[in-house]
Amino acid sequence: MNGTNPGQELRNFLKELYPHNYNNTDFNEVKFFISEIDSALIANGEFSKIVYESSINYMLRRFINTAEYLKRKYESDEFPAQKFVEELRRFITEATCIPKDKTEKLLALLQACLQSKGRKVKPPRKKRLLKEYQAKNELRCYICGKYLNEQESEIEHIWPRTMGGATEDFNLKISCSICNDKKQHYIDASDFHYEQICLVSDKSDENFSKEMKKEYRIAVWAKSDYSCTVCGEPASIVGTLNFGRINPDDSWHFLNTEAYCDEHTPE
């Protein structure tokens, strides 16, 4: 994406405040049990990484939705014009331990996220984008790779609008209605319920396709930004991505499953 999403800026800001290698002795016990689980599963740091990314997404969502809650509560004729901003600032300073010198930056980012949240794709932009994709012969869902006609096509925010995603061309792609619905407001792979994705079926089993339900498929595809893990070609170009295991002797679980194009599918 060649642009800036306020929500992405906010997440980067939170990562700067609380980096993955954050060293605070008060949290050594927490860090220890996550590392222990990672080691027990021989996850090579991938489990620790996804717990971190998921936690940052939780923090991001908590801030944005709390800001929206306060906006709805205080931005009305009953209160002075600046009441919402004052209450949001008070929330940051009194209900969190965000460093005091970062308060105003967080406040500005949250306001930008709320502005983005209120902007929807207008019909003229949708029509123009569909024509552009059609001219390039790229009318495929960017998530599942399915060919679409103009009537089936929906314009989807890559970074969710509800989480501060911009309604600009760089953050918009074509998707089918099913993928658009199932992706919901998830930010990335770590935002899905990855802890549920651990199948008992094998790929050759009759129940595999049913057990690997749509939400799980989208979560795995999202790990590599809806592109082949090997060559990087997106589903919007090569079509539906297949699934393969990193360790073929292990089950089909989130950390062991990757997305591949037809040419590079390992199994």
C-alpha atoms as a printed R data frame, in Angstrom:
    type eleno elety resid chain resno       x       y       z
1   ATOM     1    CA   MET     A     1   0.000   0.000   0.000
2   ATOM     2    CA   ASN     A     2   1.397   3.370  -1.014
3   ATOM     3    CA   GLY     A     3  -0.344   5.614   1.456
4   ATOM     4    CA   THR     A     4  -1.034   6.110   5.140
5   ATOM     5    CA   ASN     A     5  -3.839   4.669   7.245
6   ATOM     6    CA   PRO     A     6  -4.367   6.512  10.547
7   ATOM     7    CA   GLY     A     7  -4.989   3.154  12.197
8   ATOM     8    CA   GLN     A     8  -1.671   1.847  10.897
9   ATOM     9    CA   GLU     A     9   0.082   4.944  12.215
10  ATOM    10    CA   LEU     A    10  -1.544   4.349  15.581
11  ATOM    11    CA   ARG     A    11  -0.410   0.716  15.650
12  ATOM    12    CA   ASN     A    12   3.151   1.714  14.727
13  ATOM    13    CA   PHE     A    13   3.040   4.305  17.512
14  ATOM    14    CA   LEU     A    14   1.947   1.646  20.031
15  ATOM    15    CA   LYS     A    15   4.705  -0.688  18.822
16  ATOM    16    CA   GLU     A    16   7.247   2.069  19.382
17  ATOM    17    CA   LEU     A    17   5.962   2.514  22.928
18  ATOM    18    CA   TYR     A    18   5.835  -1.223  23.584
19  ATOM    19    CA   PRO     A    19   8.280  -3.029  21.272
20  ATOM    20    CA   HIS     A    20   8.440  -6.810  21.031
21  ATOM    21    CA   ASN     A    21  11.641  -6.896  23.099
22  ATOM    22    CA   TYR     A    22  10.159  -4.560  25.741
23  ATOM    23    CA   ASN     A    23  12.258  -5.069  28.884
24  ATOM    24    CA   ASN     A    24  10.395  -4.472  32.107
25  ATOM    25    CA   THR     A    25  11.154  -6.644  35.136
26  ATOM    26    CA   ASP     A    26   7.527  -6.433  36.270
27  ATOM    27    CA   PHE     A    27   6.546  -8.465  33.210
28  ATOM    28    CA   ASN     A    28   9.325 -11.057  33.307
29  ATOM    29    CA   GLU     A    29   6.908 -13.732  34.511
30  ATOM    30    CA   VAL     A    30   4.507 -13.036  31.638
31  ATOM    31    CA   LYS     A    31   7.344 -13.044  29.121
32  ATOM    32    CA   PHE     A    32   8.608 -16.266  30.658
33  ATOM    33    CA   PHE     A    33   5.399 -18.262  30.250
34  ATOM    34    CA   ILE     A    34   4.934 -17.098  26.641
35  ATOM    35    CA   SER     A    35   8.524 -18.066  25.844
36  ATOM    36    CA   GLU     A    36   8.030 -21.396  27.601
37  ATOM    37    CA   ILE     A    37   4.946 -22.187  25.515
38  ATOM    38    CA   ASP     A    38   6.770 -21.122  22.359
39  ATOM    39    CA   SER     A    39   9.653 -23.442  23.233
40  ATOM    40    CA   ALA     A    40   7.330 -26.302  24.178
41  ATOM    41    CA   LEU     A    41   5.627 -26.081  20.783
42  ATOM    42    CA   ILE     A    42   8.978 -25.659  18.968
43  ATOM    43    CA   ALA     A    43   7.420 -22.564  17.389
44  ATOM    44    CA   ASN     A    44  10.774 -20.812  16.854
45  ATOM    45    CA   GLY     A    45   9.430 -17.501  18.122
46  ATOM    46    CA   GLU     A    46   6.315 -17.520  15.920
47  ATOM    47    CA   PHE     A    47   3.951 -18.103  18.852
48  ATOM    48    CA   SER     A    48   5.525 -15.257  20.854
49  ATOM    49    CA   LYS     A    49   5.304 -13.010  17.812
50  ATOM    50    CA   ILE     A    50   1.613 -13.656  17.185
51  ATOM    51    CA   VAL     A    51   0.741 -13.161  20.868
52  ATOM    52    CA   TYR     A    52   2.511  -9.801  20.686
53  ATOM    53    CA   GLU     A    53   0.840  -8.737  17.413
54  ATOM    54    CA   SER     A    54  -2.566  -9.827  18.698
55  ATOM    55    CA   SER     A    55  -2.042  -7.873  21.929
56  ATOM    56    CA   ILE     A    56  -1.116  -4.723  20.003
57  ATOM    57    CA   ASN     A    57  -4.285  -5.136  17.917
58  ATOM    58    CA   TYR     A    58  -6.314  -5.470  21.110
59  ATOM    59    CA   MET     A    59  -4.769  -2.262  22.429
60  ATOM    60    CA   LEU     A    60  -5.439  -0.497  19.110
61  ATOM    61    CA   ARG     A    61  -9.075  -1.613  19.046
62  ATOM    62    CA   ARG     A    62  -9.573  -0.707  22.684
63  ATOM    63    CA   PHE     A    63  -8.324   2.850  22.125
64  ATOM    64    CA   ILE     A    64 -10.267   3.446  18.894
65  ATOM    65    CA   ASN     A    65 -13.544   2.030  20.202
66  ATOM    66    CA   THR     A    66 -13.247   3.854  23.517
67  ATOM    67    CA   ALA     A    67 -12.652   7.075  21.595
68  ATOM    68    CA   GLU     A    68 -15.780   6.330  19.540
69  ATOM    69    CA   TYR     A    69 -17.721   5.635  22.738
70  ATOM    70    CA   LEU     A    70 -16.685   8.978  24.229
71  ATOM    71    CA   LYS     A    71 -17.416  10.775  20.963
72  ATOM    72    CA   ARG     A    72 -20.975   9.434  20.912
73  ATOM    73    CA   LYS     A    73 -21.431  10.325  24.554
74  ATOM    74    CA   TYR     A    74 -20.071  13.874  24.546
75  ATOM    75    CA   GLU     A    75 -20.331  15.234  21.011
76  ATOM    76    CA   SER     A    76 -23.850  16.611  21.231
77  ATOM    77    CA   ASP     A    77 -25.666  19.877  21.869
78  ATOM    78    CA   GLU     A    78 -25.772  19.048  25.574
79  ATOM    79    CA   PHE     A    79 -22.028  19.635  25.967
80  ATOM    80    CA   PRO     A    80 -19.508  22.332  24.967
81  ATOM    81    CA   ALA     A    81 -17.750  21.842  21.613
82  ATOM    82    CA   GLN     A    82 -14.461  20.670  23.173
83  ATOM    83    CA   LYS     A    83 -16.017  18.304  25.719
84  ATOM    84    CA   PHE     A    84 -15.272  15.136  23.715
85  ATOM    85    CA   VAL     A    85 -11.578  16.007  23.253
86  ATOM    86    CA   GLU     A    86 -11.270  16.906  26.933
87  ATOM    87    CA   GLU     A    87 -12.813  13.594  28.003
88  ATOM    88    CA   LEU     A    88 -10.648  11.623  25.584
89  ATOM    89    CA   ARG     A    89  -7.547  13.340  26.941
90  ATOM    90    CA   ARG     A    90  -8.720  12.630  30.493
91  ATOM    91    CA   PHE     A    91  -9.224   8.964  29.632
92  ATOM    92    CA   ILE     A    92  -5.675   8.700  28.262
93  ATOM    93    CA   THR     A    93  -4.085  10.454  31.251
94  ATOM    94    CA   GLU     A    94  -6.190   8.920  34.044
95  ATOM    95    CA   ALA     A    95  -7.322   5.496  32.815
96  ATOM    96    CA   THR     A    96  -4.054   4.431  31.173
97  ATOM    97    CA   CYS     A    97  -0.328   4.598  31.889
98  ATOM    98    CA   ILE     A    98   0.645   5.952  28.481
99  ATOM    99    CA   PRO     A    99   3.715   8.217  28.914
100 ATOM   100    CA   LYS     A   100   2.572  11.789  29.531
101 ATOM   101    CA   ASP     A   101   4.717  13.193  26.730
102 ATOM   102    CA   LYS     A   102   2.908  10.908  24.247
103 ATOM   103    CA   THR     A   103  -0.626  11.947  25.208
104 ATOM   104    CA   GLU     A   104  -1.135  14.607  22.536
105 ATOM   105    CA   LYS     A   105   0.208  12.403  19.741
106 ATOM   106    CA   LEU     A   106  -2.103   9.558  20.773
107 ATOM   107    CA   LEU     A   107  -4.992  12.006  20.983
108 ATOM   108    CA   ALA     A   108  -4.322  13.283  17.449
109 ATOM   109    CA   LEU     A   109  -4.008   9.753  16.024
110 ATOM   110    CA   LEU     A   110  -7.279   8.675  17.619
111 ATOM   111    CA   GLN     A   111  -9.099  11.689  16.193
112 ATOM   112    CA   ALA     A   112  -7.672  10.873  12.745
113 ATOM   113    CA   CYS     A   113  -8.864   7.265  13.117
114 ATOM   114    CA   LEU     A   114 -12.379   8.423  13.954
115 ATOM   115    CA   GLN     A   115 -12.421  10.699  10.909
116 ATOM   116    CA   SER     A   116 -11.420   7.761   8.682
117 ATOM   117    CA   LYS     A   117 -14.021   5.584  10.357
118 ATOM   118    CA   GLY     A   118 -16.755   7.941   9.188
119 ATOM   119    CA   ARG     A   119 -15.773   7.948   5.497
120 ATOM   120    CA   LYS     A   120 -17.406   5.427   3.171
121 ATOM   121    CA   VAL     A   121 -16.704   4.499  -0.446
122 ATOM   122    CA   LYS     A   122 -18.920   6.663  -2.648
123 ATOM   123    CA   PRO     A   123 -20.539   5.219  -5.808
124 ATOM   124    CA   PRO     A   124 -18.388   7.254  -8.278
125 ATOM   125    CA   ARG     A   125 -15.149   5.968  -6.717
126 ATOM   126    CA   LYS     A   126 -16.455   2.396  -6.745
127 ATOM   127    CA   LYS     A   127 -17.463   2.687 -10.391
128 ATOM   128    CA   ARG     A   128 -14.068   4.124 -11.360
129 ATOM   129    CA   LEU     A   129 -12.128   1.445  -9.489
130 ATOM   130    CA   LEU     A   130 -14.178  -1.355 -11.038
131 ATOM   131    CA   LYS     A   131 -13.521   0.039 -14.511
132 ATOM   132    CA   GLU     A   132  -9.787   0.254 -13.802
133 ATOM   133    CA   TYR     A   133  -9.622  -3.357 -12.598
134 ATOM   134    CA   GLN     A   134 -11.736  -4.496 -15.532
135 ATOM   135    CA   ALA     A   135  -9.423  -2.721 -17.993
136 ATOM   136    CA   LYS     A   136  -6.450  -4.578 -16.472
137 ATOM   137    CA   ASN     A   137  -8.378  -7.866 -16.559
138 ATOM   138    CA   GLU     A   138  -7.994  -8.116 -12.786
139 ATOM   139    CA   LEU     A   139 -11.583  -8.578 -11.673
140 ATOM   140    CA   ARG     A   140 -10.698 -11.161  -9.046
141 ATOM   141    CA   CYS     A   141 -11.353 -11.147  -5.322
142 ATOM   142    CA   TYR     A   142  -8.040 -10.140  -3.733
143 ATOM   143    CA   ILE     A   143  -8.716 -12.522  -0.842
144 ATOM   144    CA   CYS     A   144  -9.883 -15.795  -2.426
145 ATOM   145    CA   GLY     A   145  -8.884 -15.173  -6.057
146 ATOM   146    CA   LYS     A   146 -12.335 -15.870  -7.473
147 ATOM   147    CA   TYR     A   147 -13.204 -14.278 -10.830
148 ATOM   148    CA   LEU     A   148 -15.964 -11.690 -10.452
149 ATOM   149    CA   ASN     A   149 -18.265  -9.762 -12.704
150 ATOM   150    CA   GLU     A   150 -19.078  -6.132 -12.006
151 ATOM   151    CA   GLN     A   151 -22.315  -6.974 -10.184
152 ATOM   152    CA   GLU     A   152 -20.574  -9.423  -7.825
153 ATOM   153    CA   SER     A   153 -17.692  -7.094  -6.998
154 ATOM   154    CA   GLU     A   154 -17.480  -5.184  -3.747
155 ATOM   155    CA   ILE     A   155 -14.919  -2.585  -2.739
156 ATOM   156    CA   GLU     A   156 -13.191  -3.686   0.451
157 ATOM   157    CA   HIS     A   157 -10.917  -1.797   2.823
158 ATOM   158    CA   ILE     A   158  -7.619  -3.699   3.185
159 ATOM   159    CA   TRP     A   159  -6.997  -2.027   6.535
160 ATOM   160    CA   PRO     A   160 -10.504  -1.929   8.102
161 ATOM   161    CA   ARG     A   161 -12.221   1.447   8.010
162 ATOM   162    CA   THR     A   162 -13.510   0.833  11.546
163 ATOM   163    CA   MET     A   163  -9.906   0.536  12.702
164 ATOM   164    CA   GLY     A   164  -8.729   3.753  11.057
165 ATOM   165    CA   GLY     A   165  -8.397   2.556   7.471
166 ATOM   166    CA   ALA     A   166  -8.377   5.278   4.821
167 ATOM   167    CA   THR     A   167 -11.024   5.393   2.097
168 ATOM   168    CA   GLU     A   168  -8.384   6.050  -0.540
169 ATOM   169    CA   ASP     A   169  -7.342   3.994  -3.564
170 ATOM   170    CA   PHE     A   170  -4.228   2.567  -1.871
171 ATOM   171    CA   ASN     A   171  -6.405   0.950   0.821
172 ATOM   172    CA   LEU     A   172  -9.202  -0.327  -1.427
173 ATOM   173    CA   LYS     A   173  -9.425  -3.578  -3.362
174 ATOM   174    CA   ILE     A   174 -12.056  -5.711  -5.040
175 ATOM   175    CA   SER     A   175 -13.498  -8.636  -3.126
176 ATOM   176    CA   CYS     A   176 -16.438 -10.995  -3.334
177 ATOM   177    CA   SER     A   177 -19.313 -10.501  -0.890
178 ATOM   178    CA   ILE     A   178 -18.507 -13.707   1.028
179 ATOM   179    CA   CYS     A   179 -14.883 -12.758   1.742
180 ATOM   180    CA   ASN     A   180 -15.867  -9.182   2.525
181 ATOM   181    CA   ASP     A   181 -18.382 -10.480   5.063
182 ATOM   182    CA   LYS     A   182 -16.127 -13.122   6.636
183 ATOM   183    CA   LYS     A   183 -13.062 -10.856   6.892
184 ATOM   184    CA   GLN     A   184 -15.235  -8.510   8.949
185 ATOM   185    CA   HIS     A   185 -13.123  -5.900  10.751
186 ATOM   186    CA   TYR     A   186 -10.016  -8.022  11.240
187 ATOM   187    CA   ILE     A   187  -6.749  -6.125  10.782
188 ATOM   188    CA   ASP     A   188  -4.372  -8.954   9.923
189 ATOM   189    CA   ALA     A   189  -3.753 -12.668  10.531
190 ATOM   190    CA   SER     A   190  -3.067 -12.185  14.244
191 ATOM   191    CA   ASP     A   191  -6.440 -10.469  14.649
192 ATOM   192    CA   PHE     A   192  -8.364 -13.652  13.811
193 ATOM   193    CA   HIS     A   193  -9.075 -16.357  16.398
194 ATOM   194    CA   TYR     A   194  -5.856 -18.181  15.549
195 ATOM   195    CA   GLU     A   195  -6.126 -20.218  18.762
196 ATOM   196    CA   GLN     A   196  -9.148 -22.033  17.277
197 ATOM   197    CA   ILE     A   197  -7.399 -23.034  14.060
198 ATOM   198    CA   CYS     A   198  -6.179 -26.568  14.794
199 ATOM   199    CA   LEU     A   199  -7.829 -29.218  12.638
200 ATOM   200    CA   VAL     A   200  -8.327 -32.910  13.379
201 ATOM   201    CA   SER     A   201  -8.873 -33.765   9.698
202 ATOM   202    CA   ASP     A   202  -6.253 -34.313   7.027
203 ATOM   203    CA   LYS     A   203  -6.408 -32.789   3.551
204 ATOM   204    CA   SER     A   204  -7.559 -36.092   2.056
205 ATOM   205    CA   ASP     A   205 -10.387 -36.475   4.573
206 ATOM   206    CA   GLU     A   206 -13.966 -35.831   3.577
207 ATOM   207    CA   ASN     A   207 -14.472 -33.306   6.379
208 ATOM   208    CA   PHE     A   208 -11.338 -31.236   5.704
209 ATOM   209    CA   SER     A   209 -12.997 -28.555   3.568
210 ATOM   210    CA   LYS     A   210 -15.817 -28.223   6.094
211 ATOM   211    CA   GLU     A   211 -13.458 -28.044   9.068
212 ATOM   212    CA   MET     A   212 -11.217 -25.526   7.299
213 ATOM   213    CA   LYS     A   213 -14.069 -23.033   7.241
214 ATOM   214    CA   LYS     A   214 -13.966 -19.707   5.432
215 ATOM   215    CA   GLU     A   215 -12.786 -17.639   8.401
216 ATOM   216    CA   TYR     A   216  -9.862 -20.034   8.922
217 ATOM   217    CA   ARG     A   217  -8.940 -19.888   5.238
218 ATOM   218    CA   ILE     A   218  -8.916 -16.096   5.247
219 ATOM   219    CA   ALA     A   219  -6.791 -16.072   8.425
220 ATOM   220    CA   VAL     A   220  -4.159 -18.329   6.814
221 ATOM   221    CA   TRP     A   221  -4.201 -16.364   3.541
222 ATOM   222    CA   ALA     A   222  -3.771 -13.161   5.567
223 ATOM   223    CA   LYS     A   223  -0.482 -14.481   7.019
224 ATOM   224    CA   SER     A   224   1.172 -13.809   3.653
225 ATOM   225    CA   ASP     A   225  -1.033 -10.850   2.658
226 ATOM   226    CA   TYR     A   226  -3.192 -13.044   0.396
227 ATOM   227    CA   SER     A   227  -0.150 -14.021  -1.666
228 ATOM   228    CA   CYS     A   228   1.876 -17.173  -2.291
229 ATOM   229    CA   THR     A   229   4.372 -17.729   0.514
230 ATOM   230    CA   VAL     A   230   7.068 -18.747  -1.987
231 ATOM   231    CA   CYS     A   231   6.803 -16.436  -5.003
232 ATOM   232    CA   GLY     A   232   4.746 -13.610  -3.525
233 ATOM   233    CA   GLU     A   233   2.181 -13.618  -6.345
234 ATOM   234    CA   PRO     A   234  -1.204 -12.410  -5.037
235 ATOM   235    CA   ALA     A   235  -4.479 -14.323  -5.280
236 ATOM   236    CA   SER     A   236  -5.837 -11.463  -7.406
237 ATOM   237    CA   ILE     A   237  -3.366 -12.574 -10.114
238 ATOM   238    CA   VAL     A   238  -2.885 -16.354  -9.685
239 ATOM   239    CA   GLY     A   239  -6.319 -17.286  -8.342
240 ATOM   240    CA   THR     A   240  -7.293 -19.202  -5.219
241 ATOM   241    CA   LEU     A   241  -4.319 -20.037  -3.012
242 ATOM   242    CA   ASN     A   242  -3.845 -23.583  -1.745
243 ATOM   243    CA   PHE     A   243  -2.795 -24.723   1.698
244 ATOM   244    CA   GLY     A   244   0.359 -26.589   2.636
245 ATOM   245    CA   ARG     A   245   2.055 -27.554   5.872
246 ATOM   246    CA   ILE     A   246   5.476 -26.438   7.015
247 ATOM   247    CA   ASN     A   247   5.858 -29.733   8.884
248 ATOM   248    CA   PRO     A   248   3.910 -32.444   7.008
249 ATOM   249    CA   ASP     A   249   3.994 -34.697  10.083
250 ATOM   250    CA   ASP     A   250   2.186 -32.118  12.206
251 ATOM   251    CA   SER     A   251  -1.540 -31.292  12.096
252 ATOM   252    CA   TRP     A   252  -3.151 -28.457  10.167
253 ATOM   253    CA   HIS     A   253  -2.913 -25.649  12.689
254 ATOM   254    CA   PHE     A   254  -2.427 -21.910  12.278
255 ATOM   255    CA   LEU     A   255   1.342 -21.791  12.761
256 ATOM   256    CA   ASN     A   256   1.911 -24.861  10.558
257 ATOM   257    CA   THR     A   257  -0.240 -23.843   7.585
258 ATOM   258    CA   GLU     A   258   0.826 -21.535   4.750
259 ATOM   259    CA   ALA     A   259  -0.700 -20.301   1.476
260 ATOM   260    CA   TYR     A   260   0.712 -21.339  -1.908
261 ATOM   261    CA   CYS     A   261  -0.049 -20.840  -5.580
262 ATOM   262    CA   ASP     A   262  -0.579 -23.954  -7.744
263 ATOM   263    CA   GLU     A   263   3.046 -23.972  -8.871
264 ATOM   264    CA   HIS     A   264   4.525 -23.948  -5.374
265 ATOM   265    CA   THR     A   265   2.042 -26.043  -3.363
266 ATOM   266    CA   PRO     A   266   4.194 -28.604  -1.473
267 ATOM   267    CA   GLU     A   267   1.578 -31.349  -1.118
